[in-house]
Amino acid sequence: MITGEVKNKVDKIWEHFWTGGVTNPLTVIEQFTYLLFIKGLDDIQNRMERQAMITGKSIERPIYTEDEKHLRWSNFKEEESEDMFKIVKDEVFPHMKKVREQSSRFSKHLENAVFVIPTPLLLQRVVTGIDNVFNDLPSQNKDALGDLYEYLLSKLSQSGTNGQFRTPRHIIDMMVALMKPTPKDTIVDPASGTAGFLVSSADYLYKHHHDDIFISNDKELRDHYNNTMFNGFDTDSTMLRIGAMNLMLHGIENPNIAQLDSLSKSNIEEEAYTLCLANPPFKGTLDYEEVNPNLLNKVKTKKTELLFLSLMVRLLKIGGRCAVIVPDGVLFGSSKAHKDIRKELVDNQKLSAVISMPSGVFKPYAGVSTAVLVFTKTNNGGTEDVWFYDMQADGYSLDDKRTLLDQSKHEENNIPDIIERFHRTTEKTEWKRTDQSFLVSVDEIRENEYDLSMNRYKEVMYEEVEYEEPEEIIADIKELEKEIIQGLDELEDMVK
């Protein structure tokens, strides 16, 4: 998380865009991202040159040839504003769009990218500002860059027309930690947006499986990481570009980010992935004619949140795991479609956990109450005990400001406890129904018509409160009344 001087400098760059005539937050982020990406390309070239000096070998695939060195960030940033503007608009930007092979997935997303910074002065201010930001970052590594990017994305303060909104990074990280991605996983987010779940998964793998992927000589594993492990689909081309660049800035060379309506008839993929992580749109509705009929076989509905659950079951291979955010209504909705999808997860798959989250988690975008469902695809049942957890604090204030709290205190941040308890639910720990988390048997869930709301099973502990006898309370009131009257009389004498 970026704070202090770095945050102030990013805010200043944002202000430059705004006063320079670029006022759409998504456009600002997109243009900011292009420049971050261009700077990142220069940093990559620098690393390749240092490696070449150490090994004595030439660079096999340089990003910039000798004739293109004037296109590098470190060079064009020194130009006068007019010259810089011409170089970036006419040469640097087109070069960025073809930095990978023309047939690559990434290059396809950049085909329609447009440079919209209107004036040389604005470009110079932004380039200088980005340079100053990186001078203040603790290190120019992917963690620092990721924090910077997350702060930019946090400025998208409104939800989309179909109910989609940015998932807070700490919630994403929690879900990834629950799922523990492995180097052999094939990960999908069918409503990927800015690719937050995929980026967090990449960070987790980098931290926990670094040697297996990056140090060992397992070429197949490294190719899988760069080309086939990370898969995301979205209908918004701008989000796809931002998501693709987000992944590349985090070291994934050729992510599979595709423009696709995951619920439509054109989506025919099934049983292709081993891990699904998602926060699909909540408020959308679709006509039956638009929906893949295979999804309607499991749940006949127009509601996107239910259709996405059906889709995720379909996308996963047998044994594949899923962690998905759903609105509370999915847990207890009384319609046939709501009951059918819950019955599918409980009876035909293996439902492991229901983590209820407070309504403030998604502020300022929305105030909806949500939950995380965790399940494994089996197509043969397997649900025994479902673990319920009542998250009451996520480390931030639950108002629109979302102020950072003391992350080390359980009462202000339940996330470490959630992760720790989830990974030992199989120990059959004797949690009580009055606790913050507990297990519920599948038979009890069936008896309650597959209701998955925590309040259905939680026991509330009532404390007995003893009051004084009514006569004593009345006597106390009369005594107070005498003291008030006496005080008024004394005050009256003072003003005479």
C-alpha positions as CSV (number, residue, x, y, z in Angstrom):
1,M,0.0,0.0,0.0
2,I,1.4,3.4,-0.9
3,T,1.1,6.3,1.5
4,G,2.6,9.6,2.4
5,E,4.7,11.4,-0.2
6,V,4.3,8.8,-2.9
7,K,0.5,9.0,-2.6
8,N,0.6,12.8,-2.7
9,K,2.7,12.7,-5.9
10,V,0.3,10.2,-7.6
11,D,-2.6,12.5,-6.6
12,K,-0.7,15.4,-8.2
13,I,-0.4,13.5,-11.5
14,W,-4.1,12.8,-11.3
15,E,-4.7,16.5,-10.8
16,H,-2.5,17.3,-13.9
17,F,-4.7,15.0,-16.0
18,W,-7.8,16.6,-14.7
19,T,-6.7,20.2,-15.2
20,G,-5.3,19.2,-18.6
21,G,-8.7,18.2,-19.9
22,V,-8.6,14.4,-19.2
23,T,-11.4,14.0,-16.6
24,N,-12.8,10.5,-17.1
25,P,-11.2,8.3,-14.3
26,L,-11.0,5.2,-16.6
27,T,-9.3,7.2,-19.3
28,V,-6.8,8.7,-16.8
29,I,-6.0,5.2,-15.5
30,E,-5.6,3.9,-19.1
31,Q,-3.3,6.7,-20.2
32,F,-1.4,6.4,-16.9
33,T,-1.0,2.7,-17.5
34,Y,0.3,3.1,-21.0
35,L,3.1,5.4,-19.6
36,L,3.8,3.0,-16.7
37,F,4.1,0.2,-19.3
38,I,6.4,2.2,-21.5
39,K,8.6,3.0,-18.5
40,G,8.5,-0.7,-17.5
41,L,9.7,-1.7,-21.0
42,D,12.7,0.5,-20.5
43,D,13.4,-1.1,-17.1
44,I,13.1,-4.6,-18.6
45,Q,15.6,-3.6,-21.4
46,N,18.0,-2.3,-18.7
47,R,17.8,-5.6,-16.8
48,M,18.4,-7.6,-20.1
49,E,21.4,-5.4,-20.8
50,R,22.9,-6.0,-17.3
51,Q,22.3,-9.7,-17.7
52,A,24.0,-9.6,-21.1
53,M,27.0,-7.8,-19.6
54,I,27.3,-10.5,-16.9
55,T,27.0,-13.5,-19.2
56,G,28.7,-12.0,-22.2
57,K,25.8,-13.1,-24.4
58,S,23.8,-10.8,-26.7
59,I,20.2,-10.1,-26.1
60,E,18.0,-12.5,-28.1
61,R,14.9,-10.4,-28.2
62,P,15.6,-6.8,-27.4
63,I,12.7,-4.5,-26.8
64,Y,14.6,-1.6,-28.3
65,T,17.1,-1.9,-31.1
66,E,20.0,0.5,-31.4
67,D,18.0,2.5,-33.9
68,E,15.1,2.7,-31.5
69,K,17.0,3.9,-28.4
70,H,15.4,7.3,-28.6
71,L,12.1,5.7,-27.9
72,R,13.2,4.6,-24.4
73,W,11.8,6.3,-21.4
74,S,15.2,7.2,-20.0
75,N,16.0,9.1,-23.3
76,F,12.7,10.8,-24.4
77,K,12.0,12.1,-20.9
78,E,15.0,14.5,-21.3
79,E,13.5,16.1,-24.5
80,E,11.8,19.4,-24.6
81,S,8.0,19.1,-24.2
82,E,7.2,19.6,-27.9
83,D,9.8,17.1,-29.1
84,M,8.8,14.6,-26.4
85,F,5.1,14.9,-27.4
86,K,5.9,14.2,-31.0
87,I,8.2,11.2,-30.2
88,V,5.7,9.6,-27.8
89,K,2.7,10.1,-30.0
90,D,4.2,9.2,-33.3
91,E,6.8,6.6,-32.4
92,V,6.8,5.4,-28.8
93,F,3.1,4.7,-28.6
94,P,3.0,2.7,-31.9
95,H,6.1,0.8,-30.7
96,M,4.4,-0.1,-27.5
97,K,1.5,-1.6,-29.4
98,K,3.7,-4.0,-31.3
99,V,6.2,-4.8,-28.5
100,R,5.1,-8.5,-28.6
101,E,4.5,-10.5,-31.7
102,Q,1.6,-9.3,-33.8
103,S,-0.2,-12.6,-33.2
104,S,0.1,-12.4,-29.5
105,R,-3.0,-12.0,-27.2
106,F,-1.5,-8.8,-25.7
107,S,-0.9,-7.1,-29.1
108,K,-4.6,-7.7,-30.0
109,H,-5.7,-5.8,-26.9
110,L,-3.6,-2.8,-27.8
111,E,-4.7,-2.6,-31.4
112,N,-7.5,-0.1,-30.4
113,A,-5.4,1.7,-27.8
114,V,-5.5,5.4,-28.4
115,F,-3.1,8.1,-27.1
116,V,-5.4,10.9,-25.9
117,I,-3.1,13.2,-23.8
118,P,-3.9,16.5,-25.6
119,T,-0.9,18.7,-25.0
120,P,2.9,18.6,-24.8
121,L,2.8,20.4,-21.4
122,L,0.5,17.8,-19.9
123,L,2.6,14.9,-21.2
124,Q,5.8,16.5,-19.8
125,R,4.1,17.0,-16.4
126,V,2.9,13.5,-16.2
127,V,6.2,11.9,-17.3
128,T,8.1,14.0,-14.8
129,G,5.6,13.1,-12.1
130,I,5.9,9.4,-12.8
131,D,9.7,9.7,-12.6
132,N,9.4,11.4,-9.3
133,V,7.0,8.8,-8.0
134,F,9.5,6.0,-8.8
135,N,12.3,7.9,-7.1
136,D,10.3,7.7,-3.9
137,L,9.2,4.1,-4.1
138,P,11.2,1.8,-1.8
139,S,12.3,-0.3,-4.8
140,Q,11.3,-0.5,-8.4
141,N,10.0,-4.0,-8.1
142,K,6.8,-5.6,-9.0
143,D,5.4,-5.3,-5.5
144,A,5.9,-1.5,-5.4
145,L,4.5,-1.2,-9.0
146,G,1.6,-3.3,-8.0
147,D,0.8,-1.1,-5.0
148,L,1.0,1.9,-7.2
149,Y,-1.4,0.3,-9.7
150,E,-3.8,-0.7,-7.0
151,Y,-3.9,2.9,-5.7
152,L,-4.8,4.1,-9.2
153,L,-7.5,1.5,-9.6
154,S,-8.9,2.6,-6.2
155,K,-9.9,5.8,-7.9
156,L,-12.6,4.0,-9.8
157,S,-15.2,5.0,-7.3
158,Q,-18.3,4.0,-9.2
159,S,-19.7,0.6,-10.0
160,G,-20.4,-0.3,-13.6
161,T,-23.9,-0.4,-15.2
162,N,-24.2,-4.2,-14.6
163,G,-23.2,-4.0,-11.0
164,Q,-19.5,-4.8,-11.5
165,F,-17.0,-3.0,-9.3
166,R,-13.4,-3.3,-8.3
167,T,-12.7,-5.9,-5.6
168,P,-10.4,-4.6,-2.8
169,R,-7.0,-6.1,-3.1
170,H,-6.9,-7.4,0.5
171,I,-10.1,-9.3,-0.1
172,I,-8.6,-10.7,-3.3
173,D,-5.4,-11.7,-1.5
174,M,-7.5,-13.4,1.2
175,M,-9.3,-15.5,-1.3
176,V,-6.1,-16.5,-3.1
177,A,-4.5,-17.4,0.2
178,L,-7.5,-19.6,1.0
179,M,-7.1,-21.4,-2.4
180,K,-3.3,-21.7,-2.4
181,P,-2.6,-21.8,-6.1
182,T,0.1,-24.3,-7.3
183,P,2.4,-24.1,-10.3
184,K,0.3,-26.7,-12.1
185,D,-3.0,-24.9,-11.7
186,T,-4.8,-23.3,-14.7
187,I,-6.5,-20.3,-13.3
188,V,-9.6,-18.5,-14.6
189,D,-11.6,-15.4,-13.8
190,P,-14.7,-15.2,-16.1
191,A,-15.3,-11.6,-15.1
192,S,-11.8,-10.5,-14.9
193,G,-12.0,-6.6,-15.1
194,T,-8.6,-5.3,-14.1
195,A,-7.3,-8.8,-13.5
196,G,-6.8,-8.4,-9.8
197,F,-7.4,-12.1,-9.0
198,L,-4.9,-13.2,-11.6
199,V,-2.3,-10.7,-10.5
200,S,-2.7,-11.8,-6.8
201,S,-2.4,-15.4,-7.9
202,A,0.8,-14.6,-9.7
203,D,2.2,-12.8,-6.6
204,Y,1.3,-15.8,-4.4
205,L,3.1,-18.2,-6.8
206,Y,6.1,-15.9,-7.0
207,K,6.4,-15.9,-3.2
208,H,5.6,-19.5,-2.5
209,H,6.8,-21.4,-5.6
210,H,9.6,-19.1,-6.8
211,D,12.2,-21.8,-7.2
212,D,9.9,-24.3,-8.9
213,I,8.9,-21.8,-11.6
214,F,11.8,-19.4,-12.0
215,I,14.9,-21.2,-10.8
216,S,14.4,-24.8,-11.8
217,N,15.0,-25.9,-15.4
218,D,11.4,-27.0,-15.9
219,K,10.7,-25.3,-19.2
220,E,7.2,-26.7,-19.4
221,L,6.3,-25.2,-16.0
222,R,7.7,-21.8,-16.9
223,D,5.9,-21.8,-20.3
224,H,2.7,-22.7,-18.5
225,Y,3.2,-19.8,-16.2
226,N,3.8,-17.3,-19.0
227,N,1.2,-18.5,-21.5
228,T,-1.5,-20.8,-20.2
229,M,-1.8,-20.5,-16.4
230,F,-3.7,-17.1,-16.3
231,N,-7.0,-16.8,-18.1
232,G,-9.5,-13.9,-17.9
233,F,-12.6,-12.9,-19.8
234,D,-14.5,-9.6,-19.9
235,T,-16.8,-7.7,-22.2
236,D,-15.2,-4.3,-21.6
237,S,-12.3,-3.8,-24.0
238,T,-10.8,-1.0,-21.9
239,M,-10.7,-3.2,-18.8
240,L,-9.1,-5.9,-20.9
241,R,-6.3,-3.6,-21.9
242,I,-5.8,-2.5,-18.4
243,G,-5.9,-6.1,-17.1
244,A,-3.5,-7.4,-19.8
245,M,-1.0,-4.6,-19.0
246,N,-1.5,-5.2,-15.3
247,L,-0.4,-8.8,-15.7
248,M,2.5,-8.0,-18.0
249,L,3.7,-5.4,-15.5
250,H,3.7,-8.2,-12.9
251,G,5.9,-10.4,-15.1
252,I,3.4,-12.6,-17.0
253,E,4.6,-12.5,-20.6
254,N,1.5,-13.7,-22.6
255,P,-1.6,-13.9,-20.4
256,N,-4.8,-15.2,-22.0
257,I,-7.1,-12.2,-21.6
258,A,-10.0,-12.3,-24.0
259,Q,-13.0,-10.2,-24.9
260,L,-15.8,-12.6,-24.2
261,D,-19.3,-12.7,-22.7
262,S,-18.7,-15.6,-20.4
263,L,-22.5,-16.3,-20.1
264,S,-23.3,-16.2,-23.8
265,K,-23.9,-19.0,-26.3
266,S,-20.5,-18.4,-27.9
267,N,-18.7,-19.6,-24.7
268,I,-18.3,-23.3,-25.2
269,E,-15.4,-23.9,-22.9
270,E,-15.9,-26.5,-20.2
271,E,-13.8,-28.4,-17.7
272,A,-10.7,-26.5,-18.8
273,Y,-9.5,-25.0,-15.5
274,T,-8.4,-26.2,-12.1
275,L,-9.0,-23.0,-10.1
276,C,-11.6,-20.3,-10.5
277,L,-11.4,-16.9,-8.6
278,A,-14.0,-14.3,-9.3
279,N,-16.3,-11.5,-8.2
280,P,-18.9,-11.5,-11.0
281,P,-21.5,-8.8,-11.6
282,F,-24.4,-8.8,-9.1
283,K,-27.2,-6.8,-10.7
284,G,-27.2,-7.9,-14.3
285,T,-30.1,-9.7,-16.0
286,L,-30.0,-11.5,-19.3
287,D,-32.7,-12.8,-21.6
288,Y,-32.9,-16.6,-21.9
289,E,-32.1,-16.4,-25.6
290,E,-28.7,-14.8,-24.8
291,V,-27.6,-17.4,-22.3
292,N,-25.7,-20.5,-23.0
293,P,-28.3,-23.3,-22.7
294,N,-26.0,-25.5,-20.8
295,L,-26.0,-23.0,-17.9
296,L,-29.8,-22.9,-17.9
297,N,-29.8,-26.7,-17.5
298,K,-28.5,-26.3,-13.9
299,V,-30.4,-23.1,-13.0
300,K,-33.3,-21.5,-15.0
301,T,-32.8,-17.8,-14.3
302,K,-32.0,-14.4,-15.8
303,K,-29.9,-13.3,-12.8
304,T,-26.2,-13.0,-13.6
305,E,-25.0,-13.9,-10.1
306,L,-26.7,-17.3,-10.3
307,L,-25.7,-17.9,-13.9
308,F,-22.1,-17.2,-13.1
309,L,-22.1,-19.9,-10.3
310,S,-23.5,-22.3,-12.9
311,L,-20.8,-21.2,-15.3
312,M,-18.0,-21.8,-12.8
313,V,-19.1,-25.3,-12.1
314,R,-19.0,-25.9,-15.9
315,L,-15.6,-24.3,-16.4
316,L,-13.8,-26.4,-13.7
317,K,-12.2,-29.8,-14.2
318,I,-13.2,-32.5,-11.8
319,G,-11.3,-31.7,-8.6
320,G,-11.1,-28.0,-9.5
321,R,-11.6,-25.4,-6.7
322,C,-13.5,-22.2,-6.7
323,A,-13.7,-19.1,-4.4
324,V,-16.3,-16.6,-5.5
325,I,-17.9,-13.5,-4.1
326,V,-21.8,-13.5,-4.1
327,P,-24.4,-11.1,-2.8
328,D,-26.1,-12.2,0.3
329,G,-29.3,-13.0,-1.6
330,V,-27.7,-16.0,-3.1
331,L,-27.4,-17.5,0.3
332,F,-31.0,-17.4,1.3
333,G,-33.1,-16.4,-1.8
334,S,-36.4,-18.3,-1.8
335,S,-36.9,-18.5,-5.6
336,K,-36.6,-21.9,-7.3
337,A,-33.4,-20.7,-9.1
338,H,-31.7,-19.7,-5.8
339,K,-32.5,-23.0,-4.2
340,D,-31.5,-25.0,-7.3
341,I,-28.0,-23.4,-7.4
342,R,-27.4,-24.0,-3.7
343,K,-28.6,-27.6,-4.0
344,E,-26.2,-28.0,-6.9
345,L,-23.3,-26.8,-4.8
346,V,-24.2,-28.8,-1.7
347,D,-25.5,-32.1,-3.2
348,N,-23.6,-32.5,-6.5
349,Q,-20.4,-30.6,-5.7
350,K,-18.4,-30.2,-2.4
351,L,-19.2,-26.9,-0.7
352,S,-16.5,-26.2,1.9
353,A,-17.1,-22.7,3.3
354,V,-19.4,-19.7,3.5
355,I,-17.6,-16.5,4.7
356,S,-20.0,-13.7,5.3
357,M,-18.5,-10.2,4.8
358,P,-19.8,-6.9,6.2
359,S,-21.6,-4.5,3.9
360,G,-18.9,-1.8,4.1
361,V,-16.3,-4.0,2.3
362,F,-17.2,-2.6,-1.1
363,K,-17.6,1.0,-0.1
364,P,-17.5,3.6,-1.7
365,Y,-18.7,1.5,-4.7
366,A,-21.6,-0.1,-3.1
367,G,-23.0,-1.0,0.4
368,V,-24.1,-4.5,-0.4
369,S,-23.6,-7.4,2.0
370,T,-21.7,-10.2,0.4
371,A,-20.1,-13.6,1.1
372,V,-17.3,-15.8,-0.3
373,L,-18.3,-19.3,-1.3
374,V,-15.6,-21.9,-1.5
375,F,-16.4,-25.2,-3.3
376,T,-14.7,-28.1,-5.2
377,K,-16.2,-29.6,-8.4
378,T,-16.8,-33.3,-8.0
379,N,-20.1,-33.9,-9.9
380,N,-20.6,-36.6,-7.3
381,G,-21.3,-34.7,-4.1
382,G,-18.9,-34.9,-1.1
383,T,-20.2,-32.0,1.1
384,E,-20.0,-33.1,4.8
385,D,-19.6,-30.1,7.1
386,V,-19.7,-26.6,5.8
387,W,-17.6,-24.0,7.6
388,F,-19.2,-20.7,8.3
389,Y,-17.3,-17.6,9.3
390,D,-18.8,-14.2,10.3
391,M,-16.2,-11.6,9.2
392,Q,-16.9,-8.5,11.2
393,A,-13.7,-6.5,10.3
394,D,-11.4,-6.5,7.3
395,G,-8.7,-4.1,8.5
396,Y,-10.3,-0.9,7.2
397,S,-13.1,1.3,8.5
398,L,-16.5,0.2,7.1
399,D,-17.5,3.7,6.0
400,D,-17.0,5.5,2.7
401,K,-13.5,6.6,3.7
402,R,-12.2,3.0,4.3
403,T,-9.4,4.2,6.6
404,L,-6.6,1.7,7.3
405,L,-6.9,0.3,10.9
406,D,-4.5,-1.7,13.0
407,Q,-4.0,-4.8,10.9
408,S,-2.5,-6.7,13.9
409,K,-5.6,-6.6,16.0
410,H,-8.2,-9.3,15.6
411,E,-11.1,-7.0,16.4
412,E,-10.0,-4.7,13.5
413,N,-8.9,-7.3,11.0
414,N,-10.3,-10.9,10.9
415,I,-8.6,-11.9,7.7
416,P,-5.5,-13.6,9.2
417,D,-7.9,-15.6,11.5
418,I,-10.1,-16.6,8.5
419,I,-7.1,-18.0,6.5
420,E,-5.7,-19.8,9.5
421,R,-9.0,-21.4,10.6
422,F,-10.0,-22.3,7.1
423,H,-6.9,-24.4,6.6
424,R,-7.6,-26.4,9.8
425,T,-11.4,-27.0,9.4
426,T,-10.6,-30.6,8.6
427,E,-9.4,-31.0,12.2
428,K,-13.1,-31.0,13.3
429,T,-12.3,-28.3,15.8
430,E,-15.2,-28.1,18.3
431,W,-16.3,-24.5,17.5
432,K,-19.5,-23.5,19.2
433,R,-22.5,-22.0,17.4
434,T,-22.0,-18.9,19.4
435,D,-18.4,-18.5,18.1
436,Q,-17.4,-16.3,15.1
437,S,-17.0,-19.5,13.1
438,F,-18.4,-23.0,13.2
439,L,-19.2,-26.1,11.2
440,V,-22.7,-27.1,10.1
441,S,-23.5,-30.6,8.8
442,V,-24.8,-31.2,5.4
443,D,-27.9,-32.9,6.8
444,E,-28.8,-29.8,8.8
445,I,-28.4,-27.6,5.7
446,R,-30.7,-29.9,3.7
447,E,-33.3,-29.7,6.6
448,N,-33.2,-25.9,6.2
449,E,-33.9,-26.1,2.5
450,Y,-30.2,-25.4,1.6
451,D,-30.3,-22.0,3.3
452,L,-26.6,-20.8,3.6
453,S,-27.1,-17.7,5.6
454,M,-25.0,-17.7,8.8
455,N,-27.8,-16.3,10.9
456,R,-29.9,-19.4,10.2
457,Y,-27.4,-21.5,12.2
458,K,-25.7,-19.1,14.6
459,E,-26.8,-19.1,18.2
460,V,-27.0,-15.8,19.9
461,M,-25.9,-15.6,23.6
462,Y,-28.2,-13.4,25.6
463,E,-26.8,-11.9,28.8
464,E,-29.2,-11.6,31.7
465,V,-29.4,-8.0,32.8
466,E,-30.7,-7.3,36.3
467,Y,-32.5,-4.0,37.1
468,E,-33.5,-2.4,40.4
469,E,-37.0,-2.8,41.6
470,P,-39.5,-0.3,40.1
471,E,-40.1,1.4,43.5
472,E,-36.3,2.0,43.9
473,I,-36.1,3.5,40.4
474,I,-39.0,5.8,41.0
475,A,-37.5,6.9,44.3
476,D,-34.2,7.7,42.5
477,I,-36.0,9.8,39.9
478,K,-37.8,11.8,42.6
479,E,-34.5,12.5,44.4
480,L,-33.0,13.7,41.1
481,E,-36.0,15.9,40.5
482,K,-35.6,17.5,44.0
483,E,-31.9,18.3,43.2
484,I,-32.9,19.8,39.8
485,I,-35.5,22.1,41.4
486,Q,-33.1,23.1,44.2
487,G,-30.5,24.0,41.5
488,L,-33.1,26.1,39.6
489,D,-34.1,28.0,42.8
490,E,-30.4,28.8,43.5
491,L,-29.9,30.0,39.9
492,E,-33.0,32.2,40.1
493,D,-31.7,33.8,43.3
494,M,-28.4,34.6,41.5
495,V,-30.1,36.5,38.6
496,K,-32.4,38.6,40.8
